[in-house]
Amino acid sequence: MSRKSPVQHLDIDLDELRRRVSEAPLSDEDKKLFVAMVDTIAQLVQELEAKRVSVARLRRLVFGARTEKLRNLKSTDESTGEPNTSDGETTEQSQASGGSEENADADSPREASQSGEPKRKVKGHGRHGAKDYPGAEQRDVPHPSLHHGDTCPDCCQGKLCDLSPVIHLRFSGAAPVSAQRTQCGRLRCCLCGEVFTADAPEDVKDEKYDDATSAIVALLKYGSGMPFNRLARLQSCSGIPLAASTQWQLCEKMGLRALPVFLELVGNAAQGGLIHTDDTTAKILGPVRRPGESAEEALERVARAQSHNPQWLPLQPSRPQTRTGTFTSGMVSIVDGHTIVLYQTGWRHAGDNLEQLLSHRKPELELPIQMCDALSRNVTGDFKTIVANCLAHGRREFVDLVDVFGVPCLHVIRQLATVYHNDSEAKTRGLSPEQRLAWHQQHSAPIMTTLQSWMNTEVNERRIEPNSRLGSAIKYMEKHWSKLTLFLRVAGAPLDNNVCEAILKRAILNRKNSLFFRTERGAIVADICMSLIQTAEMSKKNPLHYLTSLLEHHELVAKNPKDWLPWNYEQTLASFQSAAA
C-alpha cells in the first residue's frame, strides 16, 4: 500500500486570490462559487485561530500561566520551521518586558543548564541573612572575661577592639495565638465561710484578648488570606481554641479602631499626582436575615442600626438597579514619595471609587495622572484626570498570539522590550520625572514611532488580515495609542499598571480562600485592614507592629490620626516614650 504524500502548506493571500477569481474567464455562476469558497476558507481560518487562542487561554487557566518574559516566548519561523527564540536579547530587556518571575515554569532557561549556559540567580530566592530577621528576639552575650581595650592575653602587647558579633539563629514553633492561664488560690473559713482570694499579678489584665491578638488575627486573615475556620482548626490542634466568631470580633475591633487612620489615608491619597486604579470581582452575600425576615426588612434593620449606632462603619449608598456585579477596587496613590494603597469593595466600579476619592482633592492642585486599563468602567463618573493606559495590556494581546502569529508578534514584543529596558535604565540612573521624560523622548520615541508605522503598513497593505486576532491586537494598540504612549509626553506617566495588579493579588487571595463576604460590614472591615497592611508593607514597615501600635494607642489615634500613618508612627511612638522617660 502506498503512503499518502504529506499535505503541502501554502501561503496564500486570500484577497489576491479573490481578485484573480473575479478576473478569470469563468461564468458568473462559477465565479460566485469560487468567491464563496474563498470566503469560506477565510472564515474557517479565522475560527481556527480564535479556537487555538481560546484553547491556549484555557490551558493557562487550568495548568497555570507561563511566564510572559521575552526569553521564554517561542514561535516557529515560517521559512525554516525551526523554533525561533529571542536569542541575543539582554537580561535587562527580558526582565523589563512585563513578565513575572513568580510564574516562571520549571523548563525555563534559568532552570535548565543542558545548553551549557550558567544558571541565573533568581531575585528573591536564596538564604536569608541575619539582618533579615528584625522581629527576632535579640539576646546579647558579652565575652565573660575580656572587654574592649584590654590587653591581648595571647601576645600580651596589643589592645582588644570590638568586632561584629557572631550571630546564631534558633527557631521555635508556637501557635499564632498563645494563651496563659493564671490560677489565683482561694481559701475559705470553715467557721464563718469567708473566702480569701489571692490577687492576680499586675500583667494579668481585665481584657481577655490583648491588642497583639487582634493584630495577628487580622494579619493572618486579611494579610495572608487564612480563613477563620482554618485558623480555628489550627488553634484547636495546638490546644488553644479560638472560635471563628471570636476571630471576627477581634477583626471588627481592629477595623473600628483603625478607621480614623484609614480615612486619613483616603484624604492624603486624594492629593496624589499619580493614581493607579483597577478592580477585580468580589461577592457579598448581604445582611444576615433573622428567622422569618425578608431581605428588605433586613436592609431596613441594618439602616436603622447604622443611624443609631455611631460604631457602625460607613456603608456605601444603595445599589442602583442597573448594577448587578460586586467588585473590589484597588487604588495606589503616590503622595510626597509615599505609596498609599486603598481597597474598596461594593457595587461601585474603579471609576466610581476614584470619583469618590477625588472629591477630597484640593481644587488648586493640577489634574492627576490616572493609570488604568482601557475598560470604560475605569473612567466612569464626573471627574477629570490625565488618563494613561497600561502598555502591558497591549503587549499581552500579542503574547497570547505568539503560538499562532509568531514572527510579527515577536517583532512587537521585542520593540516593547527595548522601551521597558529604557525605563529600567532611567530608574537605575535615578532620573527625575522631567529627566525621565527627556530620556524616553530621546530613546523610546523613535522606537514607538517606527512600531506604529509598521503596524499601519501591515494592515493597510493587507499583510495582516484586519479581522484576524492579530489584526484585532493591532487595532487595540492603534485605538488607544495616545494613552498608551502618554509617558512620551507627560512627566511622571508610567508605562503600565503592574503595581495596581500586584496589590489586587491580596484581595484575590482572600477571595480564593474565603469565597465571599457574609455582609457589607465584613467587606468594609476587610478593606480597612488590607489597606493598612498593604500600605505598611509598601512603606517597608512591620505590619504586625503597626497594627498592634494602633490598637494599643487607639484613643490617641482617634484624636490625631495624621501622626499614626505607616511612615511616621514610629516617630510618634518614640516621642511618647521619651516624654514618659
BELRACOR-V987271 format. One record per pair of residues at least 24 apart in sequence whose C-alpha atoms are under 7 Angstrom apart, sorted by sequence separation. I is the first residue (numbers start at 1). GAP is how many residues later the second one is. If there is no record, write none. Layout:
i: [I | I]
gap: [GAP | GAP]
This chain:
i: [14 | 70 | 323 | 69 | 419 | 541 | 69 | 351 | 355 | 70 | 350 | 351 | 355 | 539 | 69 | 319 | 349 | 350 | 351 | 352 | 355 | 539 | 69 | 349 | 351 | 352 | 68 | 69 | 217 | 351 | 536 | 68 | 535 | 67 | 68 | 415 | 67 | 218 | 217 | 67 | 72 | 177 | 214 | 66 | 67 | 214 | 65 | 66 | 66 | 214 | 283 | 445 | 282 | 281 | 282 | 281 | 282 | 280 | 281 | 441 | 279 | 280 | 440 | 279 | 280 | 279 | 437 | 278 | 279 | 437 | 278 | 277 | 278 | 437 | 277 | 437 | 276 | 277 | 275 | 276 | 275 | 276 | 434 | 275 | 433 | 274 | 275 | 433 | 175 | 274 | 179 | 272 | 273 | 178 | 272 | 273 | 175 | 272 | 269 | 271 | 269 | 269 | 279 | 278 | 277 | 265 | 398 | 397 | 394 | 270 | 270 | 270 | 271 | 266 | 270 | 271 | 267 | 391 | 274 | 275 | 276 | 277 | 278 | 389 | 390 | 273 | 274 | 275 | 276 | 277 | 388 | 389 | 272 | 273 | 274 | 275 | 276 | 387 | 388 | 388 | 391 | 392 | 390 | 391 | 390 | 390 | 369 | 372 | 371 | 332 | 331 | 330 | 330 | 345 | 345 | 345 | 344 | 343 | 343 | 342 | 341 | 341 | 341 | 340 | 339 | 339 | 339 | 313 | 276 | 278 | 277 | 276 | 282 | 288 | 284 | 285 | 286 | 287 | 283 | 284 | 285 | 286 | 282 | 283 | 284 | 285 | 286 | 284 | 284 | 262 | 259 | 255 | 252 | 255 | 255 | 223 | 225 | 225 | 227 | 226 | 227 | 222 | 225 | 258 | 98 | 257 | 257 | 264 | 260 | 264 | 261 | 260 | 261 | 222 | 261 | 222 | 223 | 222 | 223 | 218 | 97 | 97 | 96 | 94 | 97 | 93 | 96 | 93 | 96 | 219 | 75 | 93 | 75 | 93 | 96 | 216 | 92 | 215 | 76 | 77 | 68 | 75 | 215 | 215 | 212 | 211 | 211 | 211 | 53 | 53 | 49 | 50 | 46]
gap: [24 | 24 | 24 | 25 | 25 | 25 | 26 | 26 | 26 | 27 | 27 | 27 | 27 | 27 | 28 | 28 | 28 | 28 | 28 | 28 | 28 | 28 | 29 | 29 | 29 | 29 | 30 | 30 | 30 | 30 | 30 | 31 | 31 | 32 | 32 | 32 | 33 | 33 | 34 | 36 | 36 | 36 | 36 | 37 | 37 | 37 | 38 | 38 | 39 | 40 | 43 | 43 | 44 | 45 | 45 | 46 | 46 | 47 | 47 | 47 | 48 | 48 | 48 | 49 | 49 | 50 | 50 | 51 | 51 | 51 | 52 | 53 | 53 | 53 | 54 | 54 | 55 | 55 | 56 | 56 | 57 | 57 | 57 | 58 | 58 | 59 | 59 | 59 | 60 | 60 | 61 | 61 | 61 | 62 | 62 | 62 | 63 | 63 | 64 | 64 | 66 | 71 | 71 | 72 | 73 | 75 | 75 | 76 | 83 | 87 | 88 | 90 | 90 | 91 | 91 | 91 | 93 | 93 | 94 | 94 | 94 | 94 | 94 | 94 | 94 | 95 | 95 | 95 | 95 | 95 | 95 | 95 | 96 | 96 | 96 | 96 | 96 | 96 | 96 | 98 | 104 | 104 | 105 | 105 | 106 | 107 | 124 | 125 | 126 | 168 | 169 | 170 | 174 | 178 | 179 | 182 | 183 | 184 | 188 | 189 | 190 | 193 | 194 | 195 | 196 | 199 | 200 | 208 | 221 | 222 | 223 | 224 | 229 | 231 | 232 | 232 | 232 | 232 | 233 | 233 | 233 | 233 | 234 | 234 | 234 | 234 | 234 | 235 | 236 | 266 | 269 | 270 | 273 | 273 | 274 | 283 | 284 | 285 | 286 | 287 | 287 | 288 | 288 | 292 | 294 | 294 | 297 | 297 | 298 | 298 | 300 | 301 | 303 | 304 | 304 | 307 | 307 | 308 | 310 | 311 | 319 | 320 | 321 | 323 | 323 | 324 | 324 | 325 | 325 | 325 | 327 | 327 | 328 | 328 | 328 | 328 | 329 | 329 | 330 | 330 | 331 | 331 | 332 | 333 | 336 | 337 | 340 | 341 | 347 | 348 | 355 | 419 | 422]
